[in-house]
Amino acid sequence: MLRNLLKSRLLSQMKIKLKLILPSFICLLSLITSVFVSTASADIYMYTDKSGNKFFSERKENKNYKLLLRSDSNRAPPSFKNWKAKSYTNIAIPRNKTLQRKYHPIIVNAANKHQLDPAFLHAVITAESAYQRKAISSAGAQGLMQLMPETAKRFGVNDPFDPTQSIFAGALYLKTLLKEFRSKDLALAAYNAGEGAVRRYKRQIPPYPETQKYVSKVLTFYQYYKHNL
């Protein structure tokens, strides 16, 4: 009888502890889930109506929406340490728009100053750093626009991790490339592979898989942002 009484008390104490611990565990699980969702990246679907108007979505809204761009991992990269070494098939539109909204005014100012479309700058930043201002590549590119140290110096940047300096310098660099190569695809190829590479291949996109994927991705992002900013 004593054994049964002790057993009953022990079970009662365990239930009380479980009631106290379980809500905290659920809150923690919810927090982890929300963080994961906020850092996830999105596929892009597109629908073109009979008038030629394009509509974009991060999900298949109905049967008329066709997959335009898939994020292979559909997850933000865990680290930017080797960002440039990663396959550009992993780049995707971040679902969390907090950083996009934070830097949007700077992007608009830089775009206006250098006669660029803000959507184009957003597309480049998405591909280069996913709005992570402290991003560093294995090749040494830094900041939101992933400027190499010599390029940053060329355009007057003394702090590559300062969002304003990075965005304005990157915008000026893109303007310079667009002026020379006269097309967005070649300017992007030069931004990724270097101006010399585009010149060597007779002003065509170099046959580097990474560069070709990069150009395709950025131009797709550009079309998306033109309708979704």
N, C-alpha and C positions, 0 to 999 in steps of 0.2 A: 504493500500500500504506500509506504514511504517512497519507494522507487517510482511509483506511478505519479505521486504528487510532485516529486522533483522533476520528472520528465515533463509534466504538464506546465510547470513554472518555466522551464527552459524553453519550451516551444512558445510560450506566451512572450518571453523576452525577445526571442528571435523574430517574432512577428512584429513587435514594436520597433525593433531596429530596422527591419526591412521597410516598414512604413515610413521611417525617417529617411532612409537612404534612397529609396526608389524615386521619389520626386526629384531629388538632386541629380540622380543618374539620368532621368528623362530629360531634365533641363540641359545637362551637359551634352547628351546625344543630340538634342534639338539644335544646340549651338554649333556643334561640329557639322551637322547636316547643312545648316544655313550657310556656314562658311564655305563648305564644298560647293553648294549651289551657286553662291555668289561669284566663285572663281572659275566656274565652268565656262566653256566656250561653246559657241553655237554653230550649227550647220546653217546654211542659207538656202532658202527656197524662193523661186521666182515665178510669177504668173504674168503673162502678157495678154491684155484684153484685145478685143477686136479692133480698137482704135490705136493699138500699139503702145498703150500705157503700161508701164512695168510696175508690178507690185512685189515687194520683198517681205519675207517673213523668216523667223528663226525656227519655224515648225511648218509641217505640211498642213495648211489650213483646210484644204479640200483637194479633190482629185486634179484640179486644174494647176495646182502648184507643183513645179518640177524642181528636183534637187539641182541646185546650181553649184554649190560648194560644200564639201563635207570636211569637217575637222576629224582627222583620223583618230585622235585620242578623245576628242570632244572635251578636253580638259586643258586648263592653262598649264604651261610648262612649269615643272616644280622648281626649276632654277634657270637663271639667265647666264650662268657661268659659261656654258658652251652654246649659247643661243645661236650664233652664226653657223655652228657645226651641225645644228639640227636640221632635219629635212623640213623644207618649207611647206610640205603637205600637212604639217601639224599646226600651222597658223590658223587661227579662227577669230571671229568677232567675239570679244568678251561680253558675256551677258550682263555682268555688273557694269553699269554705266557711270558709276561714281567718279572714277578718274577721268573718263571721257568728258563728263560735264565740267569737272574741275579745270581741265586744260582747254576747254572749248573757247573761252574768250581770248586766250593767248593765241590759239590757232587762228581764229578769225582775224585778229590784228595782224599777225604775220602774213596771212594769206592776202589780206587787203594791201599791205605794204608792198608785196612782191607780185601782185597781180596773179594770184593763184586761187583755185577753188578750195575753200576750207575742207570740202569732202576729200579732196586729193591728199591734203596733209594728214587728215585723220586716217586715210587708208595706209599711208606710208608709216605712220606711227604705230598703227595696229600691227603691221608686218614686222617692224623693226624692234619694238619693245613692249607691245601690248599695254602702253601707257605707264610702264614702270620706269620712273625717272632715274633709278640707280642701276639700270640694266648694264651689264658688261659682257661683251662677247669674248670668246677664246682668242679672237684675232686682235682684241684690244679696242673695239668700237665701244662707245660709251653714251649713256644718256637716252632720253626719249627718242631722238633721231639717230642714235647709234653712229655718231660721227667718229671717224678715226682721228687720233691726236693731231696728225698733220692737217687734216681737213678742218678740224676745230680751230686750229691756230690760223689757218688760211682765212677763216671767216670771223676772226676776232673773238673767239670764245676763250675765256680764262677759267670758267667753271663748267665743264661738260655735263654736270649733273643738275645745273640750274635749268629748270624747265623753259624759262623765257629765252635764255641764251641758246639753248639747244634747238628750240623750235624756230626761232628767227634765223639762226645760222643754217639749219636744215632747209628752211624755205628758200633762203637766198641761194643755197647750193643747187636746189632743184630748179630754181629760176635760171641759173647759169647753164645748167645742163639742158633745159628745154630750149634756151636760146641757141645753143650750139647744135643740138640734135633734132630739134623741131618736131618731136613727137613724144608723147608720154611714155610709150613702151621703151624707146631707146634711152630716154632720160632715166627711167627706172633701172634699166640694165646697167647704165653707167654708175648710178648710185650704188648698185649692188656689187658689180664686178670691177668698177673703175672706168674712168673715161678712156684710158689707153686701150683697154680691152675692146671697147666698142669701135674705136678707131681702127684697131688692128684687123677686126673682122669686117672692114669696109662698111662701117656704120650700120651694122646689123646686130641683132641680139646675139651675143657670144654663145657657142654651143655648150654651155655649162648647164647641166641639169638643175643645179641650185638656182642659177640666175633665171633660167626659163620658168621655173616654178614660181620664183619670187615675182617676176613681172606679171604672170598670169594671176597670181593671188591678189596683188595690189590693185590691179585693174578691176578685178571682181569686187573687191572691197570698195573701190571708188564708186562703182555703179550702185552698190548697196547704200553707201553713205549719202549719195546724191538724193536718195529718196527717204532716208531715215536719220536725219539729224534734227 
